[in-house]
Amino acid sequence: MKIEGSVALVTGANRGIGLAFSRALLARGAAKVYAGVRRPEDFQEPGLESLRLDVTDHDQVAAAAATASDVTIVINNAGIQAGPGLLDGSLEGARRELEVNYLGAWAVSRTFAPVLAANGGGALVNMLSVASWWANSRFPGYAASKAAEWSLTNALRIGLREQGTLVVGVHVGWVDTDATVGVDAPKVEPAEVAAKTMDAIMRDEPEVLVDDAARRVRAALSGPLEFLYPTA
């Protein structure tokens, strides 16, 4: 689909990948970009229309859909990493990850689906992760929430097919954001994630494998379990 002239909504748009998505949409010619943020009074970015949106607050999601009734692209980017380790720490962080990363994306998707249908189908983009496919003991709750969101993304592909909505899943390894400051590993810039996602939307492609990590793990899914989880 065309990005030029489109109207888009990006959740979690105040920084990192969400802000990169918003800027990329404008750069590709979007007519309007709603920036879904929790505190619009603290958000200022030229060219964006801030919209109060906590994806875990169903009243705010409904209000956002009423305000942004002209959208043709919805990007579910809002996400957190707050869970405990595998064998210690409170499970409250993991519950919060599921609320935001999985149920929040679901709430936004189901609420905006009729809006997209009314505007010709459009595109729904879910910001996933290589963790959708590859668990680890350091961030088990985050990985589980992203695996759930990947399953949701596939269900949405089926459920929104008849209304002509392109559903796109974006997978990537470590991205250079506030959430990964303490991670000592190669990282992708948010702008690269956004640029490759824009390319996929324009080419009607349902999946984005941003970096080598995503491509490697995606390919390993068809191999023996030991490819991803070696026993020795």
C-alpha positions in Angstrom: 0.0 0.0 0.0 1.0 3.6 -0.3 2.4 5.5 2.6 2.2 8.8 0.8 -1.1 10.5 1.7 -1.9 7.9 4.4 -3.0 8.6 8.0 -1.2 6.6 10.6 -1.3 5.9 14.4 1.8 4.7 16.3 1.5 3.5 19.9 4.4 4.2 22.2 5.5 7.0 20.0 7.4 9.1 22.5 10.8 7.6 22.0 12.9 4.8 20.6 11.4 2.7 17.8 8.0 4.4 18.1 9.4 7.8 17.5 11.5 6.4 14.6 8.3 4.9 13.1 6.5 8.3 13.4 9.4 10.2 11.7 9.7 7.6 9.0 6.0 7.8 8.2 6.3 11.6 7.8 9.4 11.3 5.7 7.6 8.8 3.3 4.8 11.3 2.8 2.1 10.4 5.4 -0.5 13.1 5.5 -1.0 12.8 9.3 0.6 10.8 12.0 -1.1 10.4 15.4 1.5 9.8 18.1 0.0 7.6 20.8 1.6 8.6 24.1 0.7 8.3 27.8 1.4 12.0 28.6 0.8 14.2 25.5 1.4 17.3 27.6 5.1 16.2 27.9 5.5 15.3 24.2 6.6 17.7 21.5 7.7 16.5 18.1 7.2 18.6 14.9 4.6 17.3 12.5 3.0 14.8 14.9 -0.4 14.9 16.5 -0.1 13.7 20.0 -2.9 11.4 21.3 -3.3 10.3 24.9 -3.1 6.5 24.7 -2.3 3.9 27.3 -2.9 0.6 25.5 -3.9 -1.1 28.8 -6.7 1.5 29.3 -9.7 0.3 27.3 -11.4 3.7 27.6 -8.4 5.5 26.2 -8.2 3.0 23.3 -11.8 3.5 22.5 -11.4 7.3 22.7 -8.3 7.1 20.4 -10.3 5.2 17.8 -13.0 7.8 17.9 -10.5 10.6 17.4 -8.3 8.9 14.9 -11.2 7.6 12.8 -9.3 8.5 9.6 -6.4 6.1 10.1 -5.2 3.7 7.3 -2.1 2.5 9.1 -1.9 1.3 12.7 1.5 0.4 14.3 1.4 -1.5 17.6 4.8 -0.5 19.0 4.1 0.1 22.7 6.0 -2.4 24.8 7.8 -2.8 28.0 10.5 -5.1 29.5 9.8 -5.4 33.2 9.7 -9.0 34.2 11.7 -11.1 36.7 14.4 -13.7 36.0 13.3 -17.2 35.4 13.7 -18.5 38.9 13.5 -15.4 41.1 11.7 -12.0 41.4 8.0 -11.1 41.5 5.8 -12.2 38.7 4.1 -8.8 38.6 6.5 -7.5 36.0 5.7 -10.5 33.8 2.0 -9.8 34.2 2.6 -6.2 33.2 4.6 -7.3 30.1 1.6 -9.5 29.0 -0.8 -6.6 29.7 1.1 -4.2 27.5 2.9 -6.2 24.9 0.2 -8.8 24.2 -3.2 -7.7 25.5 -2.5 -4.0 24.8 -1.7 -4.8 21.1 -4.8 -7.0 21.0 -7.0 -4.3 22.4 -5.7 -1.7 19.9 -6.0 -4.1 17.0 -9.6 -5.2 17.6 -10.7 -1.6 18.3 -9.1 -0.2 15.2 -10.0 -3.1 12.8 -13.4 -1.6 11.9 -11.7 1.8 11.4 -9.2 0.3 9.0 -12.0 -1.6 7.2 -14.0 1.6 6.8 -11.0 3.3 5.3 -10.3 0.7 2.7 -8.4 -2.0 4.6 -5.0 -0.3 5.2 -2.2 -1.9 7.3 -1.8 -3.2 10.8 1.8 -3.5 12.0 2.9 -5.3 15.1 6.4 -4.6 16.5 7.6 -8.0 17.6 11.1 -9.3 18.3 13.5 -12.2 17.7 12.3 -13.1 21.3 9.0 -14.1 19.7 10.8 -17.3 18.6 13.7 -17.6 20.9 13.3 -17.7 24.7 16.0 -17.0 27.2 16.3 -17.2 31.0 17.2 -13.5 31.4 13.9 -12.1 30.0 11.5 -15.0 30.0 8.4 -12.9 30.6 9.2 -10.5 27.8 9.9 -13.4 25.4 6.6 -15.1 26.4 4.7 -11.9 25.8 6.2 -11.4 22.3 5.5 -15.1 21.5 1.9 -14.4 22.4 1.9 -11.3 20.3 3.3 -13.2 17.3 0.5 -15.8 17.6 -2.0 -12.8 17.8 -0.4 -11.4 14.7 -1.0 -14.6 12.8 -4.6 -14.8 14.0 -5.1 -11.2 12.8 -3.8 -12.1 9.4 -6.6 -14.7 9.1 -9.3 -12.5 10.8 -8.6 -9.3 8.8 -8.0 -10.9 5.4 -11.5 -10.4 4.1 -11.5 -6.7 4.9 -8.3 -6.3 3.0 -6.0 -5.3 5.8 -2.3 -6.0 5.4 -1.0 -7.4 8.7 2.8 -7.1 9.2 5.0 -8.6 11.9 8.4 -7.0 12.5 11.1 -9.1 14.0 14.6 -7.8 15.1 17.3 -8.6 17.6 18.7 -6.0 20.0 17.8 -2.4 19.1 19.7 0.6 20.5 17.0 2.1 22.8 16.8 3.0 26.5 15.6 -0.5 27.3 18.9 -2.0 26.0 21.4 0.4 27.6 22.8 -2.4 29.8 23.1 -5.0 27.0 26.6 -5.5 25.6 25.8 -6.9 22.1 25.5 -5.6 18.5 22.4 -3.4 18.2 20.3 -2.1 15.3 19.4 1.6 15.1 15.6 2.4 15.5 15.7 4.3 12.2 16.7 1.0 10.4 13.8 -0.8 11.9 11.5 1.9 10.8 12.9 2.2 7.3 12.7 -1.6 6.6 9.1 -1.6 8.0 8.1 1.2 5.7 9.6 -0.7 2.7 7.5 -3.8 3.7 4.3 -1.8 3.9 4.9 -0.3 0.5 5.6 -3.8 -1.0 2.6 -5.4 0.8 5.0 -7.8 2.7 3.6 -9.5 5.8 6.9 -10.1 7.6 10.0 -8.0 8.3 13.3 -9.6 9.3 15.3 -6.6 10.1 18.7 -8.0 11.0 20.8 -11.2 10.8 19.7 -12.3 14.2 16.0 -12.3 13.1 16.9 -14.1 9.8 19.0 -16.7 11.6 16.5 -17.6 14.3 13.6 -17.6 11.7 15.5 -20.1 9.6 16.3 -22.3 12.7 12.6 -22.7 13.5 12.4 -25.5 10.8 15.4 -27.3 12.3 15.9 -29.6 15.3 15.2 -28.1 18.7 18.9 -28.3 19.5 19.6 -25.6 16.9 18.1 -23.0 19.2 18.5 -24.7 22.5 21.6 -26.8 22.5 21.9 -29.4 25.3 25.6 -29.1 25.7 
